Amino acid sequence: MTDLARARGVPAGKYVEGLGVSRMAVADAHEDAVALAANASRRLFATAGVEASSIGLCVAGTETGVDHSKPIAAYLHRLLGLPQRCRVYETKHACFGGTAALLGAIDWIAAGSNRGRSALIVCTDIARYALNSPGEPTQGAGAVALLVTENPRLLAFEPGISGSYARDVDDFWRPLYPKVAVVDGHRSVQCYLDALAGAYDAYCEAATLAGYDARTLARRCYHVPYGKMAKKAHRHLKQREGLSEAEADASYEVEVASSLVLPSQVGNVYTGSLYLALASLLDAEAEAIEGERVGLFSYGSGCCAEYFAGRVEKGAGEWVRRLALAQPLAERRTYSIEEYEAIRAADDAVDQAPVHTLNGHSPAGMIAFVGVDNQRRVYE
């Protein structure tokens, strides 16, 4: 981000301290939303020892779909070798799409429809804004794969105890014709905070009916379009509970800060941003907070939001070490500004490139989008 700031003629602090981001993930030509989702899922299967045959539901939450009709989950079905008796589909509601998929999976299991099987939920997105625009430093790319089972090893959810909020607003949208997003920045921040207040109030009511006080949450994760938004959100929530600004900021250091380490190195991953924050929190503190509840806030522009929570399971710390959640970030390489701008300049042509004509860097052993054959996307 310091390189990008220098290239754009602005102080590095405007991006790094002002937004709370130090690096920005850039998706190369071979790394579309399907490839990102497939590679995150394959890593999950390998590190967690998951057999593809155990999956009965596969849902991809995304706002970076590759087809108006065919869902990303259908591609995953083949690329991951999922069984034929597996339900697959895609969910879309801006950055809320992954949470919609997760909540559906929780209900699928709670209803007994899973019959002992697990759900694979994948949040996958590429955040693009025009070069030299105010949104450019809030870009990012990535996927987060979640395994949802009857007997979780990291976080146990509480079906039915959540708070929802919805309202028709125009704060952020992605028209059909371009790949870049359109955002009304100031309005989007206010819509986020309004949705947070509404969803949290609804969650507190549900928690009270269930017999506990929502204020006893040990940690909190937020949707993270950029790190400073999460800090602003936490301050807003705590001040509504009667804390001073100084008290709210002190609470942020304890309850939120560790969840923003990984997002600060990736940038905005839309549907996956909340779950990247959760991964960051667990990577840093899972062992220390075993048995405690973690609050989760998901926001999708347009808008829909949910506040819910999960309890960190006993043994989660050891399991997190096995998963090595931060390892993929150590395997990246730095692009020069020239390389980054060349990737962005080719964006519009990538989806129509004939097979094996794409220019890019596809690491060995990774699923890659290699082009189009007779209008069919090809992955190898």
ChimeraX attribute file (.defattr): number of C-alpha atoms within 10 A of each C-alpha:
attribute: neighborCount
match mode: 1-to-1
recipient: residues
	/A:1	18
	/A:2	17
	/A:3	13
	/A:4	20
	/A:5	16
	/A:6	12
	/A:7	12
	/A:8	13
	/A:9	9
	/A:10	12
	/A:11	12
	/A:12	17
	/A:13	15
	/A:14	15
	/A:15	20
	/A:16	19
	/A:17	12
	/A:18	12
	/A:19	18
	/A:20	23
	/A:21	27
	/A:22	21
	/A:23	23
	/A:24	21
	/A:25	22
	/A:26	21
	/A:27	22
	/A:28	22
	/A:29	23
	/A:30	24
	/A:31	23
	/A:32	23
	/A:33	24
	/A:34	30
	/A:35	25
	/A:36	26
	/A:37	28
	/A:38	27
	/A:39	23
	/A:40	22
	/A:41	24
	/A:42	19
	/A:43	17
	/A:44	19
	/A:45	17
	/A:46	11
	/A:47	14
	/A:48	14
	/A:49	10
	/A:50	16
	/A:51	12
	/A:52	16
	/A:53	15
	/A:54	16
	/A:55	22
	/A:56	21
	/A:57	26
	/A:58	25
	/A:59	27
	/A:60	32
	/A:61	35
	/A:62	32
	/A:63	25
	/A:64	21
	/A:65	21
	/A:66	15
	/A:67	9
	/A:68	7
	/A:69	8
	/A:70	12
	/A:71	20
	/A:72	28
	/A:73	25
	/A:74	18
	/A:75	19
	/A:76	23
	/A:77	19
	/A:78	12
	/A:79	18
	/A:80	16
	/A:81	12
	/A:82	21
	/A:83	15
	/A:84	11
	/A:85	10
	/A:86	16
	/A:87	16
	/A:88	20
	/A:89	15
	/A:90	24
	/A:91	23
	/A:92	19
	/A:93	20
	/A:94	23
	/A:95	32
	/A:96	30
	/A:97	27
	/A:98	34
	/A:99	27
	/A:100	24
	/A:101	24
	/A:102	23
	/A:103	17
	/A:104	17
	/A:105	24
	/A:106	19
	/A:107	14
	/A:108	16
	/A:109	20
	/A:110	14
	/A:111	11
	/A:112	11
	/A:113	13
	/A:114	20
	/A:115	11
	/A:116	12
	/A:117	17
	/A:118	23
	/A:119	26
	/A:120	25
	/A:121	28
	/A:122	33
	/A:123	35
	/A:124	33
	/A:125	30
	/A:126	27
	/A:127	24
	/A:128	25
	/A:129	20
	/A:130	14
	/A:131	14
	/A:132	11
	/A:133	10
	/A:134	11
	/A:135	17
	/A:136	15
	/A:137	25
	/A:138	24
	/A:139	22
	/A:140	26
	/A:141	25
	/A:142	29
	/A:143	29
	/A:144	26
	/A:145	25
	/A:146	17
	/A:147	20
	/A:148	22
	/A:149	19
	/A:150	16
	/A:151	10
	/A:152	13
	/A:153	18
	/A:154	19
	/A:155	23
	/A:156	19
	/A:157	18
	/A:158	15
	/A:159	15
	/A:160	15
	/A:161	19
	/A:162	22
	/A:163	21
	/A:164	18
	/A:165	19
	/A:166	16
	/A:167	13
	/A:168	9
	/A:169	14
	/A:170	15
	/A:171	20
	/A:172	18
	/A:173	16
	/A:174	15
	/A:175	10
	/A:176	8
	/A:177	6
	/A:178	9
	/A:179	16
	/A:180	18
	/A:181	14
	/A:182	17
	/A:183	17
	/A:184	11
	/A:185	13
	/A:186	9
	/A:187	14
	/A:188	18
	/A:189	16
	/A:190	12
	/A:191	22
	/A:192	22
	/A:193	19
	/A:194	17
	/A:195	26
	/A:196	27
	/A:197	19
	/A:198	18
	/A:199	24
	/A:200	25
	/A:201	19
	/A:202	19
	/A:203	23
	/A:204	20
	/A:205	17
	/A:206	19
	/A:207	21
	/A:208	12
	/A:209	11
	/A:210	12
	/A:211	9
	/A:212	13
	/A:213	13
	/A:214	20
	/A:215	11
	/A:216	11
	/A:217	17
	/A:218	16
	/A:219	23
	/A:220	23
	/A:221	29
	/A:222	27
	/A:223	29
	/A:224	30
	/A:225	23
	/A:226	25
	/A:227	27
	/A:228	18
	/A:229	18
	/A:230	24
	/A:231	21
	/A:232	15
	/A:233	22
	/A:234	23
	/A:235	22
	/A:236	18
	/A:237	18
	/A:238	18
	/A:239	16
	/A:240	12
	/A:241	11
	/A:242	10
	/A:243	15
	/A:244	13
	/A:245	13
	/A:246	11
	/A:247	13
	/A:248	21
	/A:249	19
	/A:250	12
	/A:251	17
	/A:252	21
	/A:253	11
	/A:254	12
	/A:255	19
	/A:256	22
	/A:257	19
	/A:258	22
	/A:259	28
	/A:260	27
	/A:261	22
	/A:262	23
	/A:263	30
	/A:264	22
	/A:265	17
	/A:266	23
	/A:267	28
	/A:268	31
	/A:269	31
	/A:270	32
	/A:271	36
	/A:272	30
	/A:273	35
	/A:274	30
	/A:275	27
	/A:276	30
	/A:277	28
	/A:278	27
	/A:279	24
	/A:280	23
	/A:281	24
	/A:282	25
	/A:283	23
	/A:284	18
	/A:285	17
	/A:286	25
	/A:287	19
	/A:288	12
	/A:289	19
	/A:290	18
	/A:291	18
	/A:292	17
	/A:293	21
	/A:294	24
	/A:295	22
	/A:296	22
	/A:297	24
	/A:298	29
	/A:299	32
	/A:300	26
	/A:301	24
	/A:302	20
	/A:303	22
	/A:304	25
	/A:305	29
	/A:306	25
	/A:307	26
	/A:308	26
	/A:309	24
	/A:310	19
	/A:311	19
	/A:312	24
	/A:313	21
	/A:314	17
	/A:315	14
	/A:316	23
	/A:317	21
	/A:318	13
	/A:319	19
	/A:320	21
	/A:321	15
	/A:322	11
	/A:323	16
	/A:324	11
	/A:325	19
	/A:326	17
	/A:327	9
	/A:328	10
	/A:329	12
	/A:330	7
	/A:331	8
	/A:332	10
	/A:333	8
	/A:334	11
	/A:335	13
	/A:336	11
	/A:337	13
	/A:338	10
	/A:339	13
	/A:340	15
	/A:341	13
	/A:342	12
	/A:343	19
	/A:344	18
	/A:345	12
	/A:346	14
	/A:347	16
	/A:348	12
	/A:349	10
	/A:350	21
	/A:351	19
	/A:352	15
	/A:353	18
	/A:354	17
	/A:355	16
	/A:356	12
	/A:357	11
	/A:358	20
	/A:359	14
	/A:360	14
	/A:361	11
	/A:362	15
	/A:363	11
	/A:364	7
	/A:365	8
	/A:366	17
	/A:367	21
	/A:368	22
	/A:369	25
	/A:370	26
	/A:371	22
	/A:372	19
	/A:373	13
	/A:374	9
	/A:375	11
	/A:376	12
	/A:377	18
	/A:378	16
	/A:379	16
	/A:380	12
